[in-house]
Amino acid sequence: MAVVKLYYDKRREKKDGTFPLKLKLFHKEQAVYISLGRSFKPTQWNDKDKKVKTSFPNSGMVNASIRKALSNATTLIAENEDEILHLNIEDLKELISKKLFGDNPKSLKGSTFFFKYAQEQIDRLRIANRIGTADSYIQTLTSFQKFLNYKDIPLSKIDLKFILDYEAKCKGEGMKVNSIGVYLRTLRAIVNRAINDKILNRNNYPFNSYSIKSEKTAKRAISNEDIQKIIDLELEPKSKLWDSLNYFIFMFHLRGMNFIDLAYLKFENLKEGRVEYRRIKTGKIYNIKLTDKAKEIIEYYTKDRTYIEKDYIFPILPTHLKKDVEKERSKFKDQRRYFNKSLKKIAKLCEIEVSLTSYVTRHTWASMAKFAGISPAIIGESLGHSDLKTTQTYLANFDNKALDDANDILLG
């Protein structure tokens, strides 16, 4: 068990003839010193009783302050004995220093430990109504809890070996490379936040020596012919499957709008023949001209309807859940699952082999723009990407037919 004692350090005299008072910390057969910011001359300090002599100005208050520092350090160690076993002496020194001089940790089970700190970030995201990101953090936390057999560890233990061990275990269980990457990117965000909160030291940043891996996924974009099949598909009007078809077409006409942004689209977002909205995932503002087809779809959902500006345009989310963000987001997930199931049915009716999901509109719009000769920079700006690399992941590879056509042109 760690032990802390008062230590009057007479190894080096200061210019004013005083010597510093410190805490001497013993842990795992090592010792370090924590300065208390006080110095006394030998004539002022009673080393036997470990206190300043009564002749020292305000000796009562000074001694009380010294005892309080020792008591706080001792209490921190006693209340967190099991957790301290996982800490090296430098980490423990830093925690005791924070306890004494600010950023006071109430318990080592709080923000200095991985699971607890991650939960704090989840709570913070929920307060900010960033429910989708909070859900992503929850999934990541669950994965790491399983990896650690639900035993919390200090944030300082998240090092390169920890990451490599986690990656190896996930691969051994058959997890896909991109899924591992999602969890590790969230872990990296948590570590970065801990550094910003001055809980971790950037000098020990584990991701300096580790690059998060990714691999190409199955083609998500579909061809012009397949898109036209979907647009031309005739379904029973006002049926749920017909609604899903309308949603898909509308999303495609708005540069591959995300389904969550469609669900939360309000009448106030319609402005002079355009749609202006803030993307929920990134916060980026989009301002897109409505095509004739998009106008036609909106007209269907607005005619003969009484509404206010704050109402949702499409009948995806019920109005009464607006005041309960988490319940509304839970309902959205149900609706997204149903939408994706409907798209599978639509793909089957259209005899489309590519798996049809809510993401297909975005990838297809980007790929069709690429085939039309629009520069990746303009495509990226249209999609709201911050860099060209992100745009490239959206651009489908030219299929064999396109390559054959190009070869025919080259070879005559």
C-alpha positions in Angstrom: 0.0 0.0 0.0 1.2 3.6 -0.7 2.3 5.7 2.2 2.8 9.4 2.5 4.7 11.3 5.2 5.8 14.8 6.0 9.4 15.4 5.1 11.6 18.4 6.0 14.1 18.4 3.2 17.5 19.6 4.5 19.4 18.4 1.5 19.6 21.8 -0.2 19.4 25.1 1.6 17.7 28.1 0.0 19.2 31.5 -0.3 17.1 32.8 2.6 18.4 30.0 4.9 15.2 27.9 4.8 14.5 24.3 3.7 11.4 23.2 1.9 8.6 21.1 3.5 7.4 18.2 1.3 5.3 15.1 1.3 7.4 12.0 0.8 5.4 9.4 -1.1 6.3 5.7 -1.0 4.7 3.4 -3.6 5.8 0.1 -5.1 9.3 0.3 -3.5 9.8 3.8 -4.9 9.8 7.2 -3.4 9.0 10.7 -4.8 8.5 14.1 -3.2 5.6 16.6 -3.4 6.4 20.1 -2.5 3.9 21.8 -0.2 5.1 25.3 -1.2 6.4 26.1 2.3 9.9 26.6 3.6 11.2 27.1 7.2 14.5 27.7 8.9 15.7 24.9 11.2 15.0 27.2 14.2 11.4 27.4 13.1 10.7 23.7 12.5 10.1 21.0 15.1 11.1 17.9 13.2 10.2 15.6 16.0 6.5 16.8 16.2 6.4 17.6 12.4 5.1 21.1 12.9 6.3 24.7 13.0 7.2 26.1 16.4 4.8 28.5 18.2 7.2 31.3 17.7 6.5 31.2 13.9 4.0 33.8 12.8 0.4 32.4 12.6 1.8 29.0 13.6 -1.6 27.6 14.4 -3.0 28.3 10.9 0.2 27.1 9.3 0.2 23.8 11.2 -3.5 23.3 10.4 -2.7 23.8 6.7 0.1 21.3 6.8 -2.0 18.7 8.6 -4.8 19.2 6.2 -2.5 18.5 3.2 -1.2 15.4 4.9 -4.7 14.3 5.8 -6.0 14.9 2.2 -3.2 12.9 0.7 -3.6 10.0 3.2 -7.4 9.9 2.7 -7.1 9.8 -1.1 -4.8 6.8 -0.8 -7.0 5.0 1.8 -10.2 5.5 -0.1 -8.8 4.2 -3.4 -6.5 1.5 -2.3 -7.5 -1.1 -4.9 -7.3 1.4 -7.8 -3.9 2.7 -6.7 -2.5 -0.7 -7.3 -2.8 0.0 -11.0 -1.0 3.3 -10.9 2.8 4.0 -11.1 4.3 6.4 -8.6 4.4 9.4 -11.0 0.7 9.0 -11.8 -0.1 8.8 -8.1 2.0 11.8 -7.4 0.1 13.8 -10.0 -3.2 12.8 -8.5 -2.2 13.8 -5.0 -0.9 17.1 -6.3 -4.2 17.8 -8.0 -6.0 16.9 -4.8 -3.9 19.4 -2.8 -3.5 22.3 -5.3 -6.6 22.2 -7.6 -8.5 20.1 -10.1 -9.5 18.2 -7.0 -10.5 14.6 -7.8 -13.2 13.4 -5.4 -12.2 9.8 -6.1 -9.9 7.9 -8.3 -13.0 6.1 -9.5 -14.1 9.4 -11.1 -12.7 11.2 -14.1 -9.2 9.7 -13.9 -10.5 6.2 -14.7 -11.4 5.1 -18.3 -15.0 3.9 -17.8 -16.0 6.7 -15.5 -14.4 9.4 -17.7 -16.0 7.9 -20.9 -19.4 8.0 -19.1 -18.8 11.7 -18.2 -18.3 12.4 -21.9 -21.5 10.5 -22.8 -23.5 12.5 -20.2 -22.0 15.7 -21.6 -23.0 14.8 -25.2 -26.6 14.0 -24.0 -26.9 17.4 -22.3 -25.8 18.9 -25.6 -28.5 16.9 -27.4 -25.8 15.1 -29.4 -27.7 11.8 -29.0 -26.2 10.1 -32.0 -22.6 10.7 -31.0 -23.5 9.7 -27.4 -24.8 6.4 -28.8 -21.6 5.9 -30.6 -19.6 6.5 -27.4 -21.9 4.0 -25.5 -21.2 1.3 -28.1 -17.4 2.0 -27.8 -17.5 1.9 -24.0 -19.4 -1.4 -24.1 -16.8 -2.9 -26.4 -13.9 -1.9 -24.1 -15.8 -3.0 -21.0 -16.1 -6.4 -22.5 -12.4 -6.4 -23.5 -11.4 -5.5 -19.9 -13.8 -7.9 -18.3 -15.7 -4.9 -16.9 -12.8 -3.9 -14.6 -12.0 -0.2 -14.9 -8.5 1.0 -15.4 -6.7 4.4 -15.1 -6.7 6.5 -18.3 -2.9 6.5 -18.1 -3.0 2.7 -18.8 -4.3 3.4 -22.3 -1.0 3.0 -24.2 0.2 1.4 -27.4 0.2 -2.1 -25.9 -3.4 -1.6 -24.8 -4.5 -0.6 -28.3 -2.6 -3.5 -30.0 -4.1 -6.0 -27.5 -7.6 -4.7 -28.1 -7.1 -4.8 -31.9 -5.8 -8.4 -31.8 -8.7 -9.6 -29.6 -11.3 -7.9 -31.9 -9.7 -9.5 -35.0 -9.6 -12.9 -33.2 -13.4 -12.6 -32.6 -14.0 -11.8 -36.3 -14.7 -8.1 -36.0 -14.3 -6.2 -39.2 -11.4 -3.8 -39.6 -13.6 -0.8 -40.2 -15.7 -1.6 -37.0 -12.5 -1.8 -35.0 -11.5 1.5 -36.5 -14.8 3.2 -35.4 -14.2 2.1 -31.8 -10.6 3.2 -31.9 -11.5 6.6 -33.3 -13.9 7.1 -30.4 -11.2 6.0 -28.0 -8.8 8.5 -29.6 -11.4 11.3 -29.1 -11.8 10.3 -25.4 -8.0 10.3 -24.9 -7.8 13.7 -26.7 -10.4 15.1 -24.4 -8.6 13.8 -21.3 -5.5 15.6 -22.5 -7.4 18.8 -22.9 -8.8 18.3 -19.4 -5.2 17.9 -18.2 -5.9 14.4 -16.9 -3.4 12.9 -19.3 0.0 14.1 -20.6 0.4 14.4 -24.3 4.0 13.2 -24.1 2.5 9.7 -23.6 0.0 9.9 -26.4 -0.5 6.3 -27.7 -1.8 7.3 -31.1 1.5 8.9 -32.1 2.8 5.4 -32.7 -0.4 3.8 -34.0 -2.4 4.4 -37.2 -6.1 3.4 -37.2 -6.6 1.0 -40.1 -9.4 0.9 -42.6 -10.3 -1.2 -45.6 -12.5 -0.7 -48.7 -16.1 -1.6 -48.1 -18.5 -3.2 -50.5 -19.6 -0.8 -53.3 -22.5 1.4 -52.0 -23.2 3.4 -55.1 -25.6 2.1 -57.8 -25.7 2.9 -61.5 -27.7 5.5 -63.3 -29.8 2.7 -64.7 -30.6 1.4 -61.2 -31.5 4.9 -60.0 -33.9 5.3 -62.9 -35.5 1.9 -62.1 -36.2 3.2 -58.6 -37.6 6.5 -59.8 -39.8 4.8 -62.3 -41.1 2.1 -59.9 -44.9 2.2 -59.5 -46.2 1.4 -56.0 -49.6 1.8 -54.3 -49.9 5.5 -53.4 -50.0 6.4 -49.7 -48.6 3.0 -48.7 -45.6 2.8 -46.3 -43.4 1.4 -49.0 -44.5 4.2 -51.3 -43.4 6.7 -48.6 -40.0 5.0 -48.3 -39.6 5.3 -52.1 -40.5 9.0 -51.9 -37.9 9.5 -49.1 -35.2 7.8 -51.1 -35.9 9.8 -54.2 -36.0 13.1 -52.3 -32.7 12.3 -50.5 -31.1 11.6 -53.8 -32.3 14.9 -55.3 -30.8 16.7 -52.4 -27.2 15.5 -53.0 -27.7 12.4 -51.1 -29.2 13.9 -47.9 -28.8 11.7 -44.9 -32.0 10.0 -43.6 -31.7 11.6 -40.1 -31.6 15.1 -41.7 -34.7 14.1 -43.8 -36.5 13.0 -40.7 -35.8 16.2 -38.8 -36.4 18.5 -41.8 -38.9 21.3 -40.9 -41.1 23.7 -42.8 -38.9 26.5 -41.6 -36.0 24.9 -43.6 -37.9 25.7 -46.9 -36.8 29.1 -48.2 -37.7 30.5 -51.7 -37.4 27.2 -53.6 -34.4 26.0 -51.6 -33.8 23.8 -48.6 -31.5 25.2 -45.9 -30.6 23.0 -43.0 -27.8 22.1 -40.6 -26.6 18.6 -40.9 -27.1 16.8 -37.6 -23.9 14.7 -37.8 -21.4 17.5 -38.5 -23.3 20.8 -37.8 -22.5 22.0 -41.4 -25.1 24.2 -43.0 -26.4 23.1 -46.4 -28.4 25.3 -48.8 -29.7 23.3 -51.8 -31.9 24.3 -54.7 -35.0 22.1 -54.9 -35.4 20.1 -58.2 -38.9 19.8 -59.7 -39.1 16.2 -58.5 -38.2 17.3 -54.9 -40.8 20.0 -55.1 -43.4 17.5 -56.2 -42.7 15.2 -53.3 -42.9 18.1 -50.8 -46.1 19.3 -52.3 -47.7 15.9 -51.7 -46.8 16.0 -48.0 -47.9 19.6 -47.5 -51.1 19.9 -49.5 -54.4 19.9 -47.4 -52.4 20.0 -44.2 -52.3 22.6 -41.4 -48.9 23.1 -40.0 -46.6 25.6 -38.3 -43.0 26.4 -39.2 -41.5 24.1 -36.5 -43.4 21.0 -37.8 -41.6 18.2 -39.5 -42.3 18.0 -43.2 -42.3 14.2 -43.5 -44.4 11.9 -41.3 -41.4 10.0 -39.9 -41.2 11.3 -36.3 -44.4 12.0 -34.2 -44.7 15.6 -33.0 -45.5 14.7 -29.4 -41.9 13.3 -28.8 -40.2 16.6 -29.6 -39.7 17.5 -26.0 -38.1 14.1 -25.2 -34.9 14.0 -27.2 -33.9 10.5 -26.2 -37.3 8.9 -26.9 -37.5 10.8 -30.2 -34.0 9.5 -31.2 -35.1 6.0 -30.2 -38.1 6.3 -32.4 -35.9 7.5 -35.2 -33.8 4.4 -35.0 -36.9 2.3 -35.4 -37.9 4.3 -38.4 -34.4 4.0 -40.0 -34.5 0.2 -39.5 -37.9 0.1 -41.2 -36.7 2.4 -44.0 -33.7 0.2 -44.7 -36.0 -2.9 -44.7 -38.2 -1.1 -47.2 -35.3 -0.3 -49.4 -34.4 -4.0 -49.6 -37.9 -4.7 -50.8 -37.6 -1.9 -53.4 -34.3 -3.2 -54.6 -35.8 -6.7 -55.1 -38.8 -5.2 -57.0 -36.3 -3.3 -59.2 -34.0 -6.3 -59.6 -31.1 -4.4 -58.2 -28.3 -6.6 -56.8 -26.4 -3.9 -54.8 -27.6 -3.8 -51.2 -29.9 -0.7 -51.0 -29.6 1.3 -47.7 -30.1 4.9 -46.6 -26.4 5.6 -47.4 -26.7 4.6 -51.1 -28.2 8.0 -52.2 -25.1 9.9 -50.9 -22.6 7.5 -52.5 -24.5 7.3 -55.7 -24.9 11.1 -56.1 -21.1 11.4 -55.5 -20.3 8.7 -58.0 -22.7 10.0 -60.7 -21.1 13.5 -60.3 -17.7 11.9 -60.7 -18.8 10.1 -63.9 -20.3 13.3 -65.2 -16.8 14.9 -65.0 -17.4 17.1 -61.9 -14.2 17.7 -60.0 -13.7 15.9 -56.7 -13.2 19.3 -55.0 -16.7 20.5 -56.1 -18.2 17.1 -55.1 -16.5 17.4 -51.7 -17.9 20.9 -51.2 -21.4 19.7 -52.2 -21.2 16.9 -49.7 -19.7 19.1 -46.9 -16.4 17.2 -46.7 -13.5 19.0 -44.9 -10.8 17.3 -47.1 -10.4 15.6 -50.5 -9.5 12.3 -48.9 -12.9 12.0 -47.4 -14.5 12.7 -50.8 -12.5 10.0 -52.4 -14.0 7.3 -50.1 -17.4 8.2 -51.4 -16.4 8.0 -55.1 -17.1 4.5 -56.4 -14.5 2.8 -58.6 -15.3 2.8 -62.3 -17.0 -0.5 -63.1 -15.8 -2.9 -65.8 -18.1 -1.5 -68.4 -16.7 2.0 -68.0 -13.2 0.7 -68.2 -14.0 -1.4 -71.3 -15.5 1.7 -73.0 -12.4 3.7 -72.2 -10.2 0.9 -73.6 -12.3 0.8 -76.8 -11.8 4.5 -77.3 -8.0 4.3 -76.7 -7.5 1.3 -79.1 -10.0 2.4 -81.7 
